């Protein structure tokens, strides 16, 4: 009986840990549909070239797409109504990871929030990360580096949360849908 009580006490202590558990995909809502992938070169390259990534951010009157080597904008008009479809914390990073995920048949498109998840969750600061070479994203505030080819995990700086990740579907031609 005494051994059982000790075991239960140890289990209770372990279950009270402050460590957070993370799931592969964010608990935050995200929604974005874009029907002109082939006309937006940074986005097209990111979705068709392993290890390439593109940021998507919302300007005052434009959608902004940027890779390490180029940027393009698409005007938001009343006819397109993009502002009704665009929802996330701070923008998106999309691309095709050059490392297959476990149990996947091949390479697949990935999508992360543009915000540094550690600055956002710890200090409620919406600091965007910056794309770097070799599929990395860097936060100038907390100095963390994230591996975009490696599920958005922290790969440099202090340990911490991975980037917020969203579901992405790309039909291989002109339509991309991000959702959560």
Backbone as CSV, one residue per row, in Angstrom:
resi,resn,N_x,N_y,N_z,CA_x,CA_y,CA_z,C_x,C_y,C_z
1,UNK,0.825,-1.195,0.000,0.000,0.000,0.000,0.866,1.254,0.000
2,UNK,1.951,1.203,0.759,2.835,2.346,0.858,3.509,2.639,-0.493
3,UNK,3.871,1.588,-1.238,4.500,1.763,-2.550,3.525,2.418,-3.515
4,UNK,2.259,2.026,-3.454,1.244,2.628,-4.328,1.069,4.109,-4.026
5,UNK,1.057,4.483,-2.764,0.908,5.890,-2.378,2.101,6.703,-2.870
6,UNK,3.297,6.132,-2.774,4.497,6.816,-3.248,4.447,7.000,-4.772
7,UNK,4.022,5.969,-5.478,3.913,6.043,-6.928,2.889,7.102,-7.350
8,UNK,1.754,7.142,-6.678,0.728,8.145,-6.982,1.254,9.551,-6.705
9,UNK,1.977,9.726,-5.617,2.548,11.035,-5.289,3.544,11.477,-6.351
10,UNK,4.381,10.564,-6.835,5.337,10.895,-7.897,4.625,11.271,-9.192
11,UNK,3.573,10.543,-9.531,2.816,10.854,-10.736,2.162,12.229,-10.645
12,UNK,1.638,12.576,-9.472,1.021,13.883,-9.286,2.050,15.002,-9.421
13,UNK,3.242,14.793,-8.885,4.295,15.800,-8.999,4.674,15.994,-10.462
14,UNK,4.826,14.900,-11.190,5.200,14.982,-12.601,4.109,15.642,-13.428
15,UNK,2.869,15.413,-13.088,1.771,15.966,-13.870,1.565,17.450,-13.611
16,UNK,2.203,18.002,-12.596,2.062,19.416,-12.287,3.170,20.263,-12.908
17,UNK,3.922,19.713,-13.788,5.011,20.426,-14.441,4.480,21.625,-15.217
18,UNK,5.295,22.689,-15.316,4.908,23.873,-16.065,5.247,23.754,-17.549
19,UNK,5.893,22.653,-17.942,6.234,22.467,-19.353,4.963,22.437,-20.183
20,UNK,4.997,23.150,-21.323,3.854,23.149,-22.216,4.025,22.048,-23.249
21,UNK,2.936,21.507,-23.690,2.993,20.560,-24.786,2.543,21.278,-26.050
22,UNK,3.138,20.913,-27.143,2.839,21.561,-28.406,2.262,20.537,-29.357
23,UNK,1.362,20.994,-30.195,0.827,20.139,-31.244,1.446,20.593,-32.561
24,UNK,1.344,19.770,-33.572,1.959,20.098,-34.859,1.354,21.369,-35.457
25,UNK,0.057,21.587,-35.273,-0.602,22.739,-35.867,-1.136,23.667,-34.784
26,UNK,-1.164,24.928,-35.094,-1.561,25.964,-34.158,-3.009,25.815,-33.709
27,UNK,-3.291,26.310,-32.533,-4.665,26.374,-32.046,-5.348,27.655,-32.531
28,UNK,-4.571,28.573,-33.117,-5.115,29.834,-33.606,-5.770,29.650,-34.968
29,UNK,-6.791,30.420,-35.208,-7.482,30.382,-36.494,-6.631,31.075,-37.547
30,UNK,-6.666,30.523,-38.731,-5.996,31.135,-39.871,-6.846,30.895,-41.100
31,UNK,-6.867,31.872,-41.982,-7.637,31.728,-43.199,-7.065,32.644,-44.274
32,UNK,-6.721,32.058,-45.404,-6.235,32.846,-46.528,-6.345,31.998,-47.785
33,UNK,-6.945,32.554,-48.803,-7.056,31.891,-50.099,-6.472,32.822,-51.135
34,UNK,-5.639,32.267,-51.996,-5.043,33.076,-53.059,-5.141,32.304,-54.359
35,UNK,-5.758,32.931,-55.369,-6.043,32.264,-56.640,-5.140,32.694,-57.794
36,UNK,-4.031,33.370,-57.490,-3.136,33.831,-58.555,-1.687,33.456,-58.263
37,UNK,-1.457,32.245,-57.784,-0.117,31.813,-57.403,0.867,31.955,-58.557
38,UNK,0.490,31.559,-59.758,1.410,31.552,-60.903,1.827,32.959,-61.339
39,UNK,1.079,33.985,-60.954,1.451,35.350,-61.330,2.299,36.038,-60.260
40,UNK,2.440,35.424,-59.114,3.195,36.010,-58.008,4.494,35.208,-57.840
41,UNK,5.564,35.653,-58.495,6.809,34.892,-58.601,7.382,34.427,-57.263
42,UNK,7.485,35.267,-56.226,8.042,34.756,-54.970,7.212,33.606,-54.384
43,UNK,5.894,33.694,-54.500,5.013,32.651,-53.983,5.105,31.387,-54.832
44,UNK,5.077,31.552,-56.148,5.181,30.401,-57.052,6.493,29.644,-56.806
45,UNK,7.606,30.365,-56.701,8.896,29.723,-56.448,8.909,28.992,-55.116
46,UNK,8.320,29.595,-54.091,8.301,28.970,-52.767,7.498,27.677,-52.761
47,UNK,6.410,27.648,-53.507,5.544,26.464,-53.502,5.987,25.374,-54.466
48,UNK,6.955,25.667,-55.322,7.395,24.671,-56.305,8.870,24.298,-56.176
49,UNK,9.612,24.943,-55.288,11.050,24.676,-55.141,11.371,24.303,-53.697
50,UNK,11.807,23.073,-53.461,12.143,22.665,-52.091,13.184,23.585,-51.455
51,UNK,12.924,23.967,-50.215,13.840,24.814,-49.463,13.662,26.304,-49.700
52,UNK,12.716,26.691,-50.549,12.431,28.105,-50.821,11.232,28.535,-49.980
53,UNK,11.252,29.777,-49.504,10.158,30.281,-48.673,9.813,31.705,-49.060
54,UNK,8.585,32.078,-48.759,8.053,33.393,-49.108,7.203,33.886,-47.943
55,UNK,7.321,35.173,-47.630,6.446,35.760,-46.616,5.245,36.389,-47.323
56,UNK,4.127,36.363,-46.651,2.911,37.011,-47.142,2.437,37.935,-46.025
57,UNK,2.335,39.205,-46.335,1.877,40.154,-45.323,0.849,41.095,-45.940
58,UNK,0.046,41.664,-45.091,-1.035,42.544,-45.515,-0.613,43.985,-45.304
59,UNK,-0.556,44.750,-46.396,-0.277,46.171,-46.305,-1.580,46.943,-46.204
60,UNK,-1.493,48.244,-46.289,-2.689,49.077,-46.213,-3.632,48.789,-47.371
61,UNK,-3.066,48.679,-48.567,-3.912,48.436,-49.737,-3.349,47.348,-50.650
62,UNK,-2.381,46.563,-50.140,-1.759,45.516,-50.951,-1.508,44.255,-50.139
63,UNK,-1.426,43.152,-50.845,-0.864,41.923,-50.299,0.585,41.918,-50.732
64,UNK,1.497,41.678,-49.799,2.919,41.740,-50.096,3.529,40.348,-50.003
65,UNK,4.266,39.967,-51.031,4.918,38.667,-51.119,6.423,38.920,-51.238
66,UNK,7.227,38.268,-50.391,8.671,38.513,-50.438,9.444,37.236,-50.143
67,UNK,10.466,37.001,-50.952,11.419,35.924,-50.695,12.751,36.595,-50.358
68,UNK,13.808,35.826,-50.271,15.118,36.419,-50.013,15.608,37.266,-51.178
69,UNK,15.154,36.951,-52.379,15.703,37.612,-53.563,14.747,38.546,-54.290
70,UNK,13.464,38.490,-53.992,12.522,39.354,-54.718,11.259,39.600,-53.906
71,UNK,10.538,40.650,-54.312,9.246,40.936,-53.683,8.282,41.453,-54.743
72,UNK,7.006,41.204,-54.492,5.930,41.662,-55.367,4.723,41.999,-54.502
73,UNK,3.884,42.862,-55.017,2.649,43.223,-54.321,1.470,43.015,-55.245
74,UNK,0.327,42.779,-54.652,-0.917,42.631,-55.394,-1.918,43.602,-54.766
75,UNK,-2.439,44.556,-55.542,-3.381,45.526,-54.965,-4.647,44.836,-54.459
76,UNK,-5.125,45.321,-53.343,-6.399,44.853,-52.809,-7.473,45.789,-53.352
77,UNK,-8.449,45.215,-54.016,-9.538,46.019,-54.575,-10.860,45.541,-53.986
78,UNK,-11.900,46.323,-54.205,-13.223,45.915,-53.739,-13.662,44.620,-54.410
79,UNK,-13.208,44.403,-55.626,-13.599,43.189,-56.352,-12.943,41.928,-55.780
80,UNK,-11.718,42.056,-55.294,-11.024,40.863,-54.803,-11.403,40.506,-53.371
81,UNK,-11.726,41.500,-52.560,-12.155,41.283,-51.173,-11.189,40.404,-50.366
82,UNK,-9.888,40.570,-50.603,-8.899,39.771,-49.870,-8.980,39.991,-48.364
83,UNK,-9.295,41.217,-47.975,-9.298,41.514,-46.552,-10.286,40.635,-45.779
84,UNK,-11.282,40.072,-46.438,-12.222,39.202,-45.746,-11.671,37.782,-45.598
85,UNK,-10.689,37.428,-46.385,-10.148,36.077,-46.366,-8.854,35.972,-45.570
86,UNK,-8.197,37.086,-45.287,-6.877,37.087,-44.682,-6.997,37.146,-43.167
87,UNK,-6.573,36.090,-42.487,-6.663,36.073,-41.028,-5.529,35.226,-40.466
88,UNK,-4.779,35.782,-39.524,-3.713,35.077,-38.826,-3.229,36.007,-37.717
89,UNK,-2.104,35.682,-37.096,-1.584,36.576,-36.068,-0.885,37.768,-36.733
90,UNK,0.050,37.481,-37.674,0.864,38.583,-38.199,1.330,38.412,-39.643
91,UNK,0.816,37.477,-40.378,1.278,37.202,-41.734,1.655,35.738,-41.839
92,UNK,2.108,35.321,-43.011,2.432,33.913,-43.231,3.830,33.750,-43.809
93,UNK,4.412,32.605,-43.563,5.593,32.132,-44.273,5.162,30.832,-44.928
94,UNK,5.298,30.752,-46.243,4.933,29.525,-46.953,6.117,29.053,-47.790
95,UNK,6.134,27.778,-48.051,7.179,27.215,-48.892,7.074,25.712,-48.933
96,UNK,8.062,25.108,-49.561,8.126,23.653,-49.622,9.375,23.219,-48.864
97,UNK,9.162,22.520,-47.750,10.289,22.048,-46.951,11.123,21.066,-47.758
98,UNK,12.442,21.107,-47.582,13.302,20.178,-48.311,13.609,18.912,-47.522
99,UNK,12.952,18.767,-46.376,13.061,17.560,-45.559,11.662,16.967,-45.443
100,UNK,11.464,15.714,-45.877,10.121,15.120,-45.757,9.741,14.945,-44.285
101,UNK,8.462,15.132,-44.021,7.980,14.910,-42.664,7.843,13.417,-42.404
102,UNK,7.900,13.053,-41.136,7.759,11.659,-40.759,6.437,11.111,-41.290
103,UNK,6.460,9.932,-41.855,5.306,9.236,-42.407,4.718,9.911,-43.647
104,UNK,5.459,10.824,-44.262,4.982,11.464,-45.494,5.607,10.769,-46.695
105,UNK,4.879,10.778,-47.803,5.366,10.137,-49.020,6.425,10.966,-49.741
106,UNK,6.443,12.250,-49.521,7.404,13.118,-50.197,7.427,14.484,-49.556
107,UNK,7.967,15.436,-50.284,8.036,16.802,-49.782,6.663,17.449,-49.878
108,UNK,6.386,18.347,-48.958,5.074,18.987,-48.959,5.200,20.460,-48.607
109,UNK,4.181,21.216,-48.986,4.125,22.635,-48.655,3.900,22.789,-47.153
110,UNK,4.498,23.834,-46.593,4.331,24.143,-45.181,3.949,25.609,-45.036
111,UNK,3.313,25.937,-43.927,2.905,27.307,-43.653,3.066,27.605,-42.167
112,UNK,3.706,28.718,-41.869,3.907,29.168,-40.499,3.408,30.601,-40.371
113,UNK,3.107,31.007,-39.139,2.787,32.408,-38.905,4.085,33.202,-38.974
114,UNK,4.008,34.420,-39.435,5.178,35.276,-39.565,5.654,35.802,-38.210
115,UNK,4.818,35.720,-37.186,5.176,36.241,-35.873,6.122,35.286,-35.147
116,UNK,7.055,35.838,-34.375,7.900,35.022,-33.494,7.004,34.493,-32.384
117,UNK,6.821,33.196,-32.338,5.876,32.619,-31.376,6.334,32.821,-29.933
118,UNK,7.621,32.877,-29.680,8.106,33.071,-28.317,7.875,34.495,-27.838
119,UNK,8.152,35.490,-28.661,7.872,36.880,-28.283,6.367,37.086,-28.088
120,UNK,5.568,36.447,-28.940,4.123,36.591,-28.863,3.553,35.955,-27.591
121,UNK,3.973,34.735,-27.287,3.400,34.028,-26.145,3.963,34.493,-24.797
122,UNK,5.214,34.895,-24.755,5.824,35.297,-23.491,5.527,36.759,-23.171
123,UNK,5.687,37.645,-24.169,5.578,39.078,-23.915,4.432,39.767,-24.659
124,UNK,3.617,39.000,-25.393,2.511,39.543,-26.184,2.992,40.595,-27.194
125,UNK,4.151,40.314,-27.808,4.739,41.188,-28.816,4.610,40.502,-30.171
126,UNK,4.064,41.213,-31.160,3.898,40.624,-32.493,5.073,41.020,-33.388
127,UNK,6.248,40.521,-33.079,7.460,40.782,-33.857,7.563,39.755,-34.976
128,UNK,7.666,40.233,-36.194,7.825,39.324,-37.328,9.240,38.770,-37.369
129,UNK,9.354,37.538,-37.822,10.668,36.957,-38.064,11.085,37.320,-39.489
130,UNK,12.380,37.269,-39.754,12.913,37.581,-41.072,13.464,36.318,-41.710
131,UNK,13.200,36.150,-43.000,13.759,35.009,-43.720,15.277,35.141,-43.803
132,UNK,15.955,34.001,-43.697,17.397,33.939,-43.879,17.719,32.790,-44.819
133,UNK,18.954,32.718,-45.245,19.382,31.641,-46.137,19.239,30.289,-45.467
134,UNK,19.215,29.255,-46.290,19.143,27.863,-45.837,17.864,27.533,-45.081
135,UNK,16.763,28.183,-45.436,15.479,27.855,-44.833,15.373,28.215,-43.367
136,UNK,15.916,29.336,-42.990,15.869,29.790,-41.602,15.031,31.063,-41.497
137,UNK,14.477,31.280,-40.321,13.789,32.519,-39.986,14.381,32.998,-38.667
138,UNK,14.582,34.310,-38.537,15.291,34.866,-37.386,14.480,35.980,-36.742
139,UNK,14.433,35.968,-35.416,13.778,37.039,-34.660,14.857,37.953,-34.095
140,UNK,14.840,39.209,-34.500,15.846,40.161,-34.025,15.621,40.570,-32.575
141,UNK,14.443,40.324,-32.045,14.146,40.704,-30.670,14.685,39.689,-29.667
142,UNK,14.319,38.421,-29.833,14.733,37.397,-28.863,15.941,36.589,-29.338
143,UNK,16.382,36.847,-30.572,17.583,36.221,-31.151,17.426,34.722,-31.415
144,UNK,16.190,34.249,-31.537,15.980,32.838,-31.861,16.004,32.648,-33.375
145,UNK,16.461,31.474,-33.772,16.471,31.090,-35.179,15.591,29.853,-35.308
146,UNK,14.727,29.863,-36.321,13.782,28.769,-36.546,14.107,28.053,-37.853
147,UNK,14.008,26.720,-37.836,14.233,25.924,-39.034,12.932,25.701,-39.788
148,UNK,12.761,26.373,-40.915,11.531,26.242,-41.695,11.434,24.887,-42.383
149,UNK,12.564,24.275,-42.668,12.575,22.927,-43.253,12.369,21.854,-42.188
150,UNK,12.424,22.262,-40.936,12.349,21.335,-39.807,11.168,21.682,-38.902
151,UNK,9.992,21.835,-39.480,8.735,22.030,-38.765,8.691,23.291,-37.898
152,UNK,9.524,24.271,-38.213,9.504,25.540,-37.492,10.098,25.475,-36.100
153,UNK,10.894,24.452,-35.818,11.494,24.294,-34.501,12.608,25.316,-34.275
154,UNK,12.829,25.678,-33.014,13.938,26.559,-32.672,15.234,25.787,-32.888
155,UNK,16.132,26.364,-33.694,17.410,25.702,-33.983,18.599,26.559,-33.571
156,UNK,18.349,27.735,-33.049,19.409,28.606,-32.575,18.867,29.594,-31.562
157,UNK,19.704,29.955,-30.580,19.260,30.835,-29.506,18.665,30.004,-28.382
158,UNK,17.979,30.661,-27.468,17.362,29.956,-26.345,16.302,28.986,-26.841
159,UNK,16.144,27.892,-26.136,15.084,26.941,-26.465,13.732,27.650,-26.349
160,UNK,12.743,27.098,-26.984,11.423,27.715,-26.899,10.418,27.048,-27.814
161,UNK,9.322,27.725,-27.991,8.211,27.235,-28.803,8.593,27.228,-30.285
162,UNK,8.062,26.264,-31.046,8.221,26.337,-32.500,7.308,27.434,-33.054
163,UNK,7.516,27.796,-34.303,6.613,28.750,-34.955,5.207,28.168,-35.016
164,UNK,4.206,29.033,-34.970,2.823,28.600,-35.129,2.663,28.073,-36.556
165,UNK,2.104,26.895,-36.690,1.990,26.257,-38.002,0.525,26.113,-38.397
166,UNK,0.249,26.292,-39.703,-1.102,26.188,-40.225,-1.166,25.153,-41.344
167,UNK,-2.351,24.652,-41.595,-2.590,23.733,-42.713,-2.536,24.524,-44.017
168,UNK,-1.964,23.922,-45.035,-1.887,24.565,-46.336,-2.212,23.544,-47.419
169,UNK,-2.951,23.977,-48.408,-3.262,23.131,-49.566,-2.902,23.930,-50.812
170,UNK,-2.156,23.298,-51.700,-1.787,23.925,-52.963,-2.083,22.935,-54.068
171,UNK,-2.868,23.363,-55.060,-3.322,22.449,-56.107,-2.309,22.252,-57.239
172,UNK,-1.136,22.860,-57.133,-0.104,22.696,-58.153,-0.220,23.676,-59.299
173,UNK,-1.253,24.483,-59.301,-1.373,25.465,-60.380,-1.569,26.864,-59.812
174,UNK,-2.781,27.289,-59.615,-3.023,28.689,-59.281,-3.653,28.933,-57.916
175,UNK,-4.083,27.905,-57.217,-4.862,28.106,-55.984,-4.132,27.555,-54.755
176,UNK,-3.994,28.419,-53.743,-3.422,28.036,-52.462,-4.417,28.399,-51.370
177,UNK,-4.632,27.493,-50.418,-5.551,27.744,-49.322,-4.836,27.447,-48.008
178,UNK,-4.846,28.415,-47.114,-4.286,28.264,-45.765,-5.473,28.274,-44.812
179,UNK,-5.497,27.300,-43.900,-6.626,27.249,-42.957,-6.223,26.560,-41.671
180,UNK,-6.973,26.834,-40.664,-6.845,26.159,-39.370,-8.194,26.131,-38.725
